Amino acid sequence: MTAADRVYQIIKQRILNGWYTAGSYVREAAIGEELDYSRTPIREALRRLVSDGWVEAIPHHGARVVGWTQQDVEEVFELRVLLEPQVVRRAAKRIHESQLGRLNDLANQMEALCQRSDEEAVDQIALLNNQFHAELVAAAESPRLQRLLETIVQVPVSRRSFHHYTREELLSSMQHHREIIRALILQEGEWAAAIMRAHILAARTAQMRQNKHGNCSNAARSAVR
């Protein structure tokens, strides 16, 4: 692991556990002093964090943690529950063999990564999961749905939910992928839609649980400062 990789993982984990709260700044100088790194790997890590949606670059101020209220997150999942079942409902009648093959490959890769418990594996699962859902959107052949989901579904929300899954929730999510694929093979749109709805609601539960715990942790941290 390079110095930039280590800085990236440290900052991201601090965002996930609430150490860096929404709207707070990640200061290059403070990170460099604490970890004894030059600014080069820190800047590289921050560029990656901006690219992945964890922080935003504010001109003349630095990197600020992207703010998501519980209401924002709830609204994203509410809209996903409405839209993504329709995606697989349409895909069931339109999906090609090649697309089914790619979905199966992605499911295989995610299941293999589930054998590991490190942060890098969870990150890779989150990336593959995004590809899985993007493949479903492509199979639905609906530019309108695609545009709506690109606007609504924010990468940090979907990635964070994976970091808050229990082992059982993660394995259940993998099973949902398999059931969706089986439903698509059989061209059973309503079955696929029902599983997708359960899949999204499970992700919502994991995210909401962490939001509540994070709020409690932040309150406790403020009390002792």
Secondary structure per residue as TSV (DSSP state, phi and psi in degrees):
chain	resnum	aa	ss	phi	psi
A	1	M	-	360.0	128.6
A	2	T	-	-76.4	169.2
A	3	A	H	-61.7	-40.6
A	4	A	H	-64.0	-39.4
A	5	D	H	-61.8	-43.0
A	6	R	H	-65.4	-44.1
A	7	V	H	-62.4	-43.3
A	8	Y	H	-57.0	-49.7
A	9	Q	H	-64.3	-39.5
A	10	I	H	-64.7	-49.0
A	11	I	H	-64.3	-45.0
A	12	K	H	-60.5	-42.9
A	13	Q	H	-65.0	-35.4
A	14	R	H	-68.5	-33.1
A	15	I	H	-66.9	-44.3
A	16	L	H	-63.1	-39.3
A	17	N	T	-91.1	4.1
A	18	G	T	88.1	4.0
A	19	W	S	-64.5	-45.4
A	20	Y	S	-95.5	112.3
A	21	T	-	-84.9	162.4
A	22	A	T	-56.8	131.0
A	23	G	T	90.2	-10.2
A	24	S	-	-82.0	160.6
A	25	Y	E	-101.8	140.7
A	26	V	E	-98.0	111.7
A	27	R	-	-92.1	126.3
A	28	E	H	-57.2	-46.5
A	29	A	H	-62.6	-42.9
A	30	A	H	-66.5	-42.1
A	31	I	H	-64.5	-42.6
A	32	G	H	-62.1	-42.8
A	33	E	H	-66.7	-42.3
A	34	E	H	-67.2	-45.4
A	35	L	H	-95.9	-5.9
A	36	D	T	60.8	48.5
A	37	Y	-	-119.1	153.4
A	38	S	-	-73.7	172.3
A	39	R	H	-72.8	-20.8
A	40	T	H	-60.7	-54.5
A	41	P	H	-66.4	-29.8
A	42	I	H	-67.3	-44.4
A	43	R	H	-65.0	-38.4
A	44	E	H	-62.6	-43.4
A	45	A	H	-63.0	-41.5
A	46	L	H	-66.7	-36.7
A	47	R	H	-62.2	-40.7
A	48	R	H	-66.0	-40.3
A	49	L	H	-64.6	-36.3
A	50	V	H	-67.3	-45.5
A	51	S	H	-61.0	-36.9
A	52	D	T	-84.8	-4.4
A	53	G	T	88.7	10.2
A	54	W	S	-81.2	-35.8
A	55	V	E	-132.1	165.1
A	56	E	E	-124.5	143.5
A	57	A	E	-84.7	120.2
A	58	I	E	-106.3	114.6
A	59	P	T	-52.1	131.9
A	60	H	T	69.4	5.6
A	61	H	T	-125.4	-35.8
A	62	G	E	121.7	-153.3
A	63	A	E	-99.6	123.9
A	64	R	E	-115.2	135.5
A	65	V	E	-64.7	129.0
A	66	V	-	-63.3	131.7
A	67	G	-	-93.0	128.5
A	68	W	-	-133.7	116.1
A	69	T	-	-80.1	164.5
A	70	Q	H	-60.8	-36.8
A	71	Q	H	-63.5	-39.8
A	72	D	H	-59.6	-47.7
A	73	V	H	-65.3	-43.7
A	74	E	H	-58.7	-41.9
A	75	E	H	-65.1	-40.0
A	76	V	H	-58.7	-47.2
A	77	F	H	-68.9	-35.2
A	78	E	H	-60.7	-41.3
A	79	L	H	-72.2	-37.1
A	80	R	H	-62.3	-40.1
A	81	V	H	-62.0	-31.0
A	82	L	H	-78.6	-40.0
A	83	L	H	-90.7	-42.1
A	84	E	H	-71.8	-32.3
A	85	P	H	-60.1	-35.5
A	86	Q	H	-66.7	-33.0
A	87	V	H	-58.6	-52.4
A	88	V	H	-74.3	-27.0
A	89	R	H	-61.0	-44.6
A	90	R	H	-70.1	-40.6
A	91	A	H	-61.6	-32.2
A	92	A	T	-57.5	-29.9
A	93	K	T	-98.3	-4.0
A	94	R	T	-127.2	-14.3
A	95	I	-	-66.7	143.9
A	96	H	-	-99.0	161.0
A	97	E	H	-58.0	-39.8
A	98	S	H	-63.1	-37.6
A	99	Q	H	-69.9	-38.9
A	100	L	H	-61.7	-38.2
A	101	G	H	-63.4	-41.6
A	102	R	H	-67.1	-39.8
A	103	L	H	-61.2	-41.5
A	104	N	H	-64.5	-41.8
A	105	D	H	-62.0	-43.3
A	106	L	H	-64.4	-40.7
A	107	A	H	-63.4	-40.6
A	108	N	H	-61.1	-45.0
A	109	Q	H	-63.4	-42.6
A	110	M	H	-65.1	-41.5
A	111	E	H	-64.3	-37.9
A	112	A	H	-64.2	-39.5
A	113	L	H	-69.2	-24.4
A	114	C	T	-64.5	-16.0
A	115	Q	T	-73.8	-14.6
A	116	R	-	-103.3	161.9
A	117	S	-	-126.4	11.0
A	118	D	S	-85.2	163.9
A	119	E	H	-63.4	-36.1
A	120	E	H	-62.7	-39.5
A	121	A	H	-63.6	-41.6
A	122	V	H	-63.7	-40.7
A	123	D	H	-60.7	-43.0
A	124	Q	H	-67.2	-38.4
A	125	I	H	-61.1	-43.1
A	126	A	H	-61.5	-41.4
A	127	L	H	-65.9	-44.2
A	128	L	H	-65.5	-36.6
A	129	N	H	-63.1	-40.5
A	130	N	H	-60.9	-39.5
A	131	Q	H	-66.6	-38.4
A	132	F	H	-59.8	-48.8
A	133	H	H	-68.1	-35.5
A	134	A	H	-65.0	-36.4
A	135	E	H	-64.9	-38.9
A	136	L	H	-63.9	-42.2
A	137	V	H	-62.3	-42.0
A	138	A	H	-62.3	-39.3
A	139	A	H	-67.8	-26.2
A	140	A	H	-70.3	-20.3
A	141	E	T	52.9	50.0
A	142	S	-	-133.8	96.9
A	143	P	H	-56.7	-33.4
A	144	R	H	-66.3	-47.0
A	145	L	H	-61.9	-40.1
A	146	Q	H	-61.1	-45.4
A	147	R	H	-63.9	-42.0
A	148	L	H	-60.7	-46.6
A	149	L	H	-69.1	-35.8
A	150	E	H	-63.1	-31.6
A	151	T	H	-77.3	-38.8
A	152	I	H	-85.3	-47.0
A	153	V	-	-80.5	111.4
A	154	Q	-	-97.4	130.7
A	155	V	H	-55.0	-45.5
A	156	P	H	-58.4	-35.7
A	157	V	H	-65.5	-47.5
A	158	S	H	-67.7	-37.0
A	159	R	H	-69.9	-40.8
A	160	R	H	-63.1	-36.8
A	161	S	H	-60.3	-36.3
A	162	F	H	-64.9	-34.7
A	163	H	H	-70.4	-14.4
A	164	H	T	-105.5	1.3
A	165	Y	-	-69.4	140.9
A	166	T	-	-75.8	170.1
A	167	R	H	-58.7	-43.1
A	168	E	H	-65.1	-39.1
A	169	E	H	-66.6	-38.6
A	170	L	H	-64.7	-45.5
A	171	L	H	-64.8	-36.8
A	172	S	H	-64.1	-38.6
A	173	S	H	-62.3	-40.5
A	174	M	H	-64.3	-38.0
A	175	Q	H	-65.5	-36.6
A	176	H	H	-58.8	-42.6
A	177	H	H	-58.1	-45.0
A	178	R	H	-63.7	-40.8
A	179	E	H	-67.2	-38.1
A	180	I	H	-61.7	-44.3
A	181	I	H	-61.3	-44.5
A	182	R	H	-61.4	-41.9
A	183	A	H	-64.4	-38.5
A	184	L	H	-68.3	-39.3
A	185	I	H	-58.6	-39.5
A	186	L	T	-86.3	0.6
A	187	Q	T	59.4	36.7
A	188	E	-	-98.8	87.1
A	189	G	H	-62.8	-40.8
A	190	E	H	-68.5	-37.8
A	191	W	H	-62.5	-48.4
A	192	A	H	-58.8	-41.1
A	193	A	H	-64.7	-40.0
A	194	A	H	-65.1	-41.0
A	195	I	H	-68.3	-40.1
A	196	M	H	-61.9	-40.5
A	197	R	H	-61.6	-44.6
A	198	A	H	-63.4	-38.1
A	199	H	H	-60.5	-46.1
A	200	I	H	-71.7	-39.5
A	201	L	H	-64.3	-34.6
A	202	A	H	-65.7	-41.5
A	203	A	H	-64.2	-39.4
A	204	R	H	-61.3	-43.6
A	205	T	H	-60.2	-44.2
A	206	A	H	-63.3	-42.8
A	207	Q	H	-67.8	-43.4
A	208	M	H	-65.4	-36.2
A	209	R	H	-61.6	-43.7
A	210	Q	H	-68.0	-37.7
A	211	N	H	-59.0	-41.9
A	212	K	H	-66.2	-44.2
A	213	H	H	-66.6	-39.3
A	214	G	H	-63.6	-39.9
A	215	N	H	-64.1	-39.4
A	216	C	H	-65.3	-42.3
A	217	S	H	-64.1	-41.6
A	218	N	H	-63.9	-40.0
A	219	A	H	-64.4	-41.7
A	220	A	H	-66.8	-39.7
A	221	R	H	-64.6	-39.6
A	222	S	H	-65.4	-34.6
A	223	A	H	-66.6	-28.7
A	224	V	H	-96.8	-0.5
A	225	R	-	-84.4	360.0
